[in-house]
Amino acid sequence: MEATVSPRPAKRGLIRRKTDYIPPSRYTLRAAAKDGDALTRLSFLILGAGNLARKQIVKGLLFLAVEIAYIVYMATVGVGSLGTLVSLGSRTQTRQKIDGYWYYDAGDNSVLLLTAGVATVFITVLFVVFWSYAVRSAHKAQVLQRETGAVPTLLDDWRNLTDRNAQVSMMFLPVVGILVFTVLPTLIMICIAFTSYDSDHVLLFDWVGFKNFGSLFAETGAVTANQFVRVLGWTLIWAIFATFLNFFFGLFLAMIINRKTTRFKGMWRSIFSLSMAVPQFVSLLAINQMLQPEGAINSTLESWGWITEPLPFFTDPTWARVTVIVVNLWIGIPFTIMQITGILQNIPADQYEAARIDGANWWQTFTRITMPYLVFVLTPYLITTFTGNVNNFNVIYLLSGGNPTAVGDTAGSTDLLITWLYKLTVDRGDYNLGGVIGIFTFVVLAIVSLITYRSSGSYKNEGGFR
């Protein structure tokens, strides 16, 4: 006689509920087109059809409303914007006298047409992403109804967004902000680099392809190869010095203050903190005036008999570059001290205790424990600081104004790529050349930041410090 084996009871918590999690990799456009039923395939054309049929009313109406809004937008504005994006307009300003009064027709504005066209393309891309999500949602509802007999309700979706996929709801507004205020303007800037938008073509301009990029290899003009290489080289030198001098001097001072034998720690940290409270705009303009040939520094040194002529703080290229680096130390070191102080106070004490027991001296402790820990924690901060220094408009523009500038050059000896871009656009109106400089600035920052970060311990060992 065969023994009957009673089925083992399912472990508590392992029975799948009707709306339990199913891997999202099952819900793709390909799967929806291949395995979807008529309602799911209808959702390719009418968003929300599959959801509405399976009683996901709110979600289905939302998908349908977005599709209708996009269609209305394209019918009223979008199609026309895409058409003018190709030509960037052709109507010039005209005037006509009627009954003794002049009536003006403003004509086309290529900037507005370019912005509207790029925005339409941008909205279309976002709609395609949304369309893909809506179709996959209809397929998911079909699969869940077939396998579990029910589909997630509005309450289930809400709980999912506030629990399992809380990161989606939390990141929604920041991502929208980045797309609207960072990605979209960047796309417009990139497009301007391929146009003739300069001081001679303010209202109407055309597409010129890669002509503006050829200016970087020209020997004459507002942007030349020599100027670009010089400004790029100085920008990288400035960013390296401004980042690592601030880091090492700040590290030195933070460790001095953090020593057990240092008295009045709170007072020293408060003094450095107060220097950060002074607005940079005020302090940099004040220092600029003090370092002028007739400023307080030169006047005082001359009255003491230490110098016979004014020091060329902003009239000699080498002096000017050293000056901005030194002044930037006063601005950047307090921030570094605050950052490093917090990290030093959180390094595990047992590591120092073990090092002392093993007979390690102060240098071995610093190189084997303190410095590796600081580099591990601060690598993202250093990359951010380096990026900020490449784009450090305030210190250069308010302190030296990019000067000294040779006759005929558009970039001064202390100009960074960002201040040069400002001069080309705001001062000269050459927005196309400014767009080219902006693209190369982005490329330089992206390459340096990605290579540095991917080579760091913070990226390779996200789990913790060893």
C-alpha positions, 0 to 999 in steps of 0.5 A: 500500500502506498503511503499517502503524504499529506501536503506540507502547509505553505509557509506563512507569508509565502502565499502570493496575494492577488496584487503581489509584486511581479518583476517589471521585466515581464512588462515590455512593449515587445511583450505587449505587442506579442502577447497582449489581447485586443484591449492591450493592443488598442492601448497602443493607439488609445492610451488607457483603453486597457486600464479602463476596461479592467476597471482602473478608471482613474489611471485610465482616464489620466493616461487618456487625458495626457494623450488628448492634451498632447494631441491638442497641443500638437494640433494647435502649436506643436506642428507649427513649431516643428515647421518653423524650427527648420527655417527659424523664420523669414519675415523681417520687421515691416511697417505700413502707414494707414490713415496717417499712423504707422503700423509695425509688424514685428516679423519673426524672432528666431530665438522664440521659434528655436525655443518653441521648436526645441520645447516641442521636440522635448515634449514629444520625447517625454510623451513617447516615454509616457506612452511606453509606460501607459502601454506597459501598464495596460499589459501589466493589468492584463497579466495580473487579471489573468494570473491572479484574477484581480488588478491593482486598485487605486489604493494599491497603486497609492500604497505602492508609490508610498512604499515599494516604489517610494523613490519614484514619487520622491524623485518625481518633482526633482527630476521634472525640475532638472528636465525643465530648468537644466536639460531643456536650456542645455538643449537650446544652448547646443542648438544655438551653437549650430546657428548664426545667432550673433551681434549681426543676426539678433532677430533672424538667424539661420542654421550654419551646421558646424561652421562655428566649431571651425572657429576654434581652429581659426587664426583670426576672429572672436574665438581662435584656436590659441585663445581657446587652448590658453583659456582651457589650459588656465581653466584646468590649472585654476580648478586644480589649484583652487580645489586641492590647495583649499583641500590640503590647507583646510585639512591641515587647519582642521587637524590642528584645531581637532587636536586634543591639545588645541584650546578654544576649538569652538572659537577657532571654528566660529572665526572660520564660520563667520568668514563664510557669512560674508557675501562673496559679492561684497568681499570680492569687490572690496578686495578688487578695490584694495588691490588696484594700483591706487588701492589700499594695499599698494598705497600702504606699501608705498607709504611704508617705503617697501615698494617704489611702484604699485604691484601689478596685481591685475595688470600682469598675467602671472601676478593676476593668476596667482592673486585670484588663486590666493584670494580664493583660498580665503574663500574656500578654506573655511568650507573645507574645514567644516567638511573635514572637521565633521568627518574627523570626528566620526572616524572610528576611534577603535582604528586609532586605538588598534594603530597605537597598540601596533606601534604606529607613529603619527605619520603612519596613522595619518597615511593608513587611516585618516587620509584614506578615510577622508579620500573615500568619503570626500571624493564626491565632494572633491569632484563637485568642488572641481566642477564648481571651480571650473564654473567659478564665475563669481571669483574671477569676474568680480575679482579680476574681471578676467583681466589683464586682456591683450588688445584684440583678444576677447579673453583675458589672462584670468578668464575661465571658459565660463567668464569667456562665455559670458563676455562672448554672449552678454558683452558681445552678443555672439551667442553662437560662439558662446554655445560652442564654448558651453558645449566644450565646457560640458564635455570637459567636465563630464569626462573629468568627473566621470573618469575620476568618480569611476576610479574612486573607492566611493564608486568601487566600494559603495558598501563601506570603507575598508 
